[in-house]
């Protein structure tokens, strides 16, 4: 391809919607996909409505859809996204589902009579994907988004692209901790389980429904499409639940105790701000060593990390190298030591989020030699003159800085 699948998907997605809401154009596209490329009308409708994610489709399917949309809407996107050789080859191709050899054998252990847990990899999941054996069941999944235009409407899968991008980046870097993809077998599946070998053997199966892990599934597909050699270990949960039980399972999964974002972010040990906090808390030369904690510490870990991110690692293209991490830790340590050695009473206090913001505001854009502890101390003593409700969200922002600036000018 001349450009990426993601770029093509973003280009033709609005064209799919345009066709979808025009009955004649929709029927023409379904017919063209069927007659020219042997692509079933059901699959084409799933592509048009977004029930099949465009980025998840292979290059040939995207070519066929782009080609048919070009003809129906008088566009020229095919030539912009595919090379002449690809156009010539794909134009002569016909769709056929890749077959998978049965029985499908999965090394796993039983949890209950209708639930098994095992270890697989991305290669295995992608084999199921290419064989069209993984289905998104709208009746037993999270709610679809309703799109209405005029008198026509359709439902599409809602994807959190930011979440997919984070998963993709983490997997690509090898930092992703494998967790569970859940696939539901229909009750018509023919299977057996060998206790001695711990193997679930599926002899016949129309398809699996993906019950949990759809964003991870999409991320795997994107990485595999970019790099055919990509692979990664994953957990796999196989279930054989009714639709009602699947809904209960999804509800149960959504009841997990959700952490505050500031606390969740502090758990990411690849984030430079957290590495700075870790280094500070272990630095024997740091006067407040071991006083940073997620619970019951003099300094809250998550709050400190969020503030360090705001002042030192905010924005695209910011240097987040290990050298920069070391520099930031050293700067914060030396300025903090200068402050606490000038005012020893600060060694034994608990710091609020607002106080930390004041401290780092005075640390900002000043060298260690020019840093004035008296400025910080005076502002800390006057902090109650600010409306402290401004700091209640504990998410650093410009309004907080403006309040501190105003205090300093008073």
C-alpha positions in Angstrom: 0.0 0.0 0.0 1.1 3.5 -0.7 -0.3 4.7 2.6 -1.3 2.9 5.8 -4.4 0.9 6.4 -5.4 3.3 9.2 -5.2 6.2 6.8 -7.3 4.4 4.3 -9.9 3.4 6.9 -10.2 7.0 8.1 -10.6 8.1 4.5 -13.4 5.7 3.6 -15.3 5.6 6.9 -17.3 8.7 6.1 -17.9 7.3 2.6 -19.3 4.1 4.2 -21.8 6.2 6.2 -22.7 8.2 3.1 -23.5 5.0 1.2 -25.2 3.4 4.1 -27.9 6.1 4.3 -28.7 6.0 0.6 -30.7 2.8 -0.1 -29.8 2.7 -3.8 -26.1 3.3 -3.3 -26.1 0.8 -0.4 -27.7 -1.9 -2.6 -25.3 -1.1 -5.5 -22.3 -1.4 -3.2 -23.5 -4.7 -1.8 -24.1 -6.1 -5.3 -20.7 -4.9 -6.5 -18.8 -6.4 -3.6 -20.6 -9.7 -4.2 -20.3 -9.9 -8.0 -16.8 -8.4 -8.4 -15.0 -9.9 -5.4 -17.3 -12.6 -4.0 -17.6 -10.8 -0.7 -20.9 -11.8 1.1 -23.4 -9.0 1.5 -23.5 -9.6 5.3 -19.8 -8.9 5.6 -20.2 -5.8 3.4 -23.0 -4.5 5.7 -20.9 -5.1 8.7 -18.0 -3.1 7.2 -20.4 -0.2 6.2 -22.0 0.0 9.6 -18.7 -0.5 11.6 -19.7 -3.8 13.1 -16.5 -5.0 11.5 -13.8 -2.5 12.3 -12.2 -1.2 9.0 -8.7 -1.4 10.5 -9.3 -5.0 11.3 -10.1 -6.0 7.7 -7.3 -7.3 5.5 -5.8 -5.3 2.6 -7.8 -7.2 0.0 -11.2 -6.5 1.7 -10.2 -2.8 2.1 -9.2 -2.7 -1.6 -12.5 -4.2 -2.6 -14.5 -1.8 -0.5 -12.5 1.2 -1.6 -12.8 0.2 -5.2 -16.6 -0.2 -5.0 -17.1 3.0 -3.1 -15.0 4.8 -5.7 -17.2 3.6 -8.5 -20.4 4.3 -6.6 -19.4 7.8 -5.4 -17.1 8.7 -8.3 -14.0 8.9 -6.2 -10.3 8.1 -7.0 -9.1 6.8 -3.6 -8.0 3.4 -4.9 -5.1 4.9 -7.0 -4.1 7.0 -4.0 -3.7 4.2 -1.5 -2.7 1.1 -3.6 0.2 0.6 -6.0 -0.5 -0.3 -9.7 0.7 -3.9 -9.0 -1.7 -4.2 -6.0 -4.6 -2.8 -8.0 -3.9 -5.3 -10.9 -3.6 -8.3 -8.5 -6.5 -7.5 -6.2 -8.8 -6.6 -9.1 -8.6 -10.2 -10.3 -8.9 -11.7 -6.8 -12.0 -13.3 -5.2 -12.8 -13.5 -1.5 -12.6 -16.9 0.2 -12.5 -17.6 3.9 -9.2 -19.0 5.2 -9.9 -22.4 6.6 -8.6 -23.7 9.9 -7.8 -27.3 10.6 -10.1 -29.0 13.1 -9.9 -30.1 15.8 -8.7 -26.9 17.4 -6.7 -27.9 20.5 -6.1 -25.5 23.3 -3.9 -26.2 26.4 -6.0 -25.1 29.3 -7.5 -26.1 32.7 -11.2 -26.1 33.7 -12.5 -23.5 36.0 -16.1 -24.7 36.0 -18.0 -27.1 33.7 -18.5 -24.3 31.2 -15.3 -22.3 31.6 -11.6 -22.9 30.8 -8.5 -20.8 31.1 -5.3 -21.3 29.1 -2.2 -19.8 27.5 -2.1 -18.9 23.7 -0.4 -16.3 21.6 -1.3 -13.6 19.1 -0.5 -16.1 16.2 -3.2 -18.4 17.4 -5.8 -15.6 17.8 -5.0 -14.3 14.4 -5.5 -17.7 12.8 -9.0 -17.7 14.2 -9.4 -14.1 12.9 -8.3 -15.0 9.4 -10.7 -18.0 9.4 -13.6 -15.6 10.3 -14.1 -17.6 13.5 -14.2 -14.6 15.9 -17.5 -12.8 15.9 -18.8 -9.6 17.6 -22.2 -10.6 18.9 -24.2 -7.4 19.3 -26.8 -9.1 21.5 -24.2 -10.3 24.0 -21.6 -7.5 24.1 -21.3 -4.0 25.4 -23.9 -1.6 24.0 -23.5 -0.5 20.4 -23.7 3.2 19.4 -26.8 4.1 17.5 -26.3 6.4 14.5 -29.4 8.2 13.1 -29.6 10.1 9.9 -33.1 11.1 8.6 -35.3 8.1 8.8 -32.5 5.5 8.7 -30.4 4.3 11.6 -27.8 1.7 12.3 -25.6 0.5 15.2 -21.9 0.4 15.2 -19.2 -0.8 17.6 -17.8 2.0 19.8 -14.0 1.9 20.0 -11.8 3.8 22.3 -8.9 4.6 19.9 -6.8 6.1 22.7 -7.1 2.8 24.6 -6.2 0.8 21.5 -3.2 3.0 20.8 -1.9 2.6 24.4 -2.3 -1.2 24.1 -0.6 -1.3 20.7 2.3 0.8 21.9 2.7 -1.3 25.1 2.7 -4.6 23.2 5.0 -3.3 20.5 7.5 -2.2 23.2 7.2 -5.6 25.0 5.8 -3.9 28.1 2.3 -5.2 28.0 1.5 -7.7 30.7 -0.6 -10.5 29.1 -4.2 -10.6 30.2 -7.3 -12.4 29.2 -9.2 -12.6 25.9 -12.6 -14.2 26.5 -14.2 -16.3 23.6 -17.6 -17.8 24.0 -18.4 -21.2 22.3 -22.0 -21.7 21.0 -23.9 -24.5 22.5 -23.8 -26.3 19.2 -20.0 -26.7 19.3 -18.7 -30.3 19.4 -15.8 -30.5 21.9 -14.2 -32.7 24.5 -11.7 -32.1 27.3 -8.8 -34.5 28.1 -8.0 -34.3 31.8 -4.7 -36.1 31.5 -3.3 -33.8 28.8 -5.2 -30.7 29.9 -6.4 -30.1 26.4 -9.7 -28.7 25.2 -10.4 -30.2 21.8 -13.0 -28.4 19.6 -14.1 -30.6 16.8 -16.7 -28.5 15.1 -17.5 -24.8 15.6 -19.3 -22.2 13.5 -17.6 -19.3 15.3 -16.6 -17.9 18.7 -18.2 -14.7 20.1 -15.7 -12.4 21.6 -17.1 -11.6 25.0 -14.3 -9.6 26.5 -11.0 -8.1 25.2 -12.2 -6.6 22.0 -9.8 -3.6 22.2 -6.9 -5.9 22.8 -8.0 -8.0 19.8 -8.1 -5.0 17.6 -4.6 -3.9 18.8 -3.2 -7.3 18.1 -4.6 -7.3 14.6 -3.1 -3.8 13.9 0.3 -4.9 15.0 0.1 -8.2 13.1 -0.9 -6.4 9.9 2.1 -4.0 10.2 4.5 -6.8 11.1 3.6 -10.4 10.1 6.4 -11.6 12.5 4.8 -10.0 15.5 3.7 -12.4 18.2 2.9 -12.0 21.9 1.8 -14.4 24.7 -1.8 -14.0 25.9 -4.2 -15.6 28.3 -7.4 -17.1 26.8 -10.6 -17.8 28.6 -13.0 -20.1 26.7 -16.6 -20.1 28.0 -19.8 -21.8 26.9 -22.4 -19.4 28.3 -25.9 -18.5 27.2 -26.4 -14.9 26.1 -27.9 -14.0 29.5 -24.9 -15.4 31.3 -22.5 -13.6 29.0 -24.4 -10.3 29.8 -24.0 -11.1 33.5 -20.3 -11.8 33.0 -19.8 -8.5 31.2 -21.7 -6.7 34.0 -19.6 -8.4 36.6 -16.4 -7.4 34.7 -17.5 -3.8 34.7 -18.0 -3.8 38.5 -14.3 -3.9 39.1 -13.2 -1.2 41.5 -12.0 1.6 39.3 -9.0 3.6 40.6 -8.9 7.3 40.3 -7.0 8.3 37.2 -4.2 9.9 39.2 -3.7 6.7 41.1 -4.0 4.5 38.0 -1.4 6.6 36.1 1.0 6.3 39.0 1.1 2.5 38.5 2.6 2.9 35.0 6.3 2.1 35.5 7.1 3.1 32.0 6.1 6.7 32.6 9.1 9.0 33.1 7.4 10.9 36.0 6.9 7.7 37.9 10.5 6.7 37.4 11.6 10.1 38.8 9.4 9.5 41.9 10.8 6.0 42.4 14.4 7.4 42.1 13.6 10.2 44.6 12.1 7.9 47.1 15.1 5.6 47.1 17.8 8.4 46.9 19.8 8.4 50.1 20.8 12.0 49.4 17.1 13.2 49.2 16.0 14.7 52.6 12.4 13.3 52.1 13.5 9.8 51.2 10.9 7.1 51.9 8.2 9.8 52.7 6.5 9.3 49.3 3.7 6.7 49.4 0.4 5.9 47.7 -1.2 5.7 51.1 -0.4 7.4 54.4 2.8 9.1 53.2 3.9 12.6 53.8 3.8 13.1 50.0 1.2 11.3 47.9 2.9 9.3 45.2 0.2 9.9 42.5 -0.1 13.6 43.2 3.6 14.1 43.1 3.9 12.1 39.8 1.1 14.1 38.2 2.8 17.4 39.1 6.2 16.3 37.9 4.6 15.3 34.6 3.0 18.7 34.3 6.1 20.6 34.9 8.7 18.4 33.2 7.2 15.9 30.8 4.1 17.5 29.4 3.5 17.7 25.6 4.5 15.9 22.4 8.2 15.6 21.6 9.3 16.2 25.2 12.6 14.4 26.1 11.7 11.4 28.1 15.0 9.6 27.9 16.7 8.1 30.9 19.3 10.9 30.8 16.4 13.4 31.2 14.8 11.4 34.0 18.1 11.5 35.9 18.5 15.2 35.3 14.9 15.9 36.6 15.3 13.7 39.7 18.6 15.5 40.5 17.1 18.9 40.1 14.1 18.2 42.3 16.2 16.5 44.9 18.7 19.4 45.1 16.0 22.1 45.2 13.9 20.2 47.8 17.0 19.7 50.0 17.8 23.4 49.8 14.2 24.2 50.9 14.1 21.7 53.7 17.6 22.6 55.0 16.7 26.2 55.1 13.4 25.5 56.8 13.8 22.2 58.8 10.1 22.3 59.9 9.2 21.2 56.3 10.9 17.9 57.0 8.1 16.7 59.3 5.0 17.9 57.6 2.4 16.2 55.3 2.1 18.0 52.0 -1.2 18.7 50.3 -1.7 18.7 46.5 -2.0 22.5 46.6 1.3 22.8 48.6 3.1 20.6 46.1 1.8 22.7 43.2 3.2 25.8 45.0 6.6 24.2 45.6 7.0 23.1 42.0 5.7 26.4 40.7 8.7 28.0 42.5 11.0 25.3 41.2 10.0 26.0 37.6 12.4 27.8 35.2 15.0 28.6 37.8 18.5 27.1 38.3 19.5 25.4 41.5 21.9 28.2 42.2 19.3 30.8 41.7 16.5 29.0 43.5 15.2 31.0 46.5 13.7 28.9 49.3 12.3 31.9 51.0 10.0 32.5 48.1 8.5 29.0 48.4 8.2 29.2 52.2 6.4 32.5 52.1 3.9 31.2 49.6 3.3 28.0 51.6 2.5 30.1 54.6 0.0 32.2 52.7 -1.6 29.3 50.8 -4.9 29.6 52.7 -5.4 33.0 51.0 -6.2 31.0 47.8 -9.6 29.4 47.2 -8.3 25.9 47.7 -11.4 24.4 45.9 -9.4 25.2 42.7 -7.0 22.3 43.6 -9.8 19.8 44.5 -9.5 17.8 41.2 -5.8 17.1 41.9 -5.2 17.4 38.1 -2.5 20.1 37.4 -3.8 22.8 35.1 -3.2 26.4 34.1 -6.0 27.8 36.4 -4.0 26.5 39.5 -0.9 28.3 38.3 -2.9 31.5 37.7 -4.1 31.3 41.3 -0.6 30.9 42.6 0.7 33.8 40.5 -2.2 36.0 41.8 -1.2 35.1 45.4 2.4 36.0 44.8 1.3 39.4 43.4 -0.9 40.2 46.4 
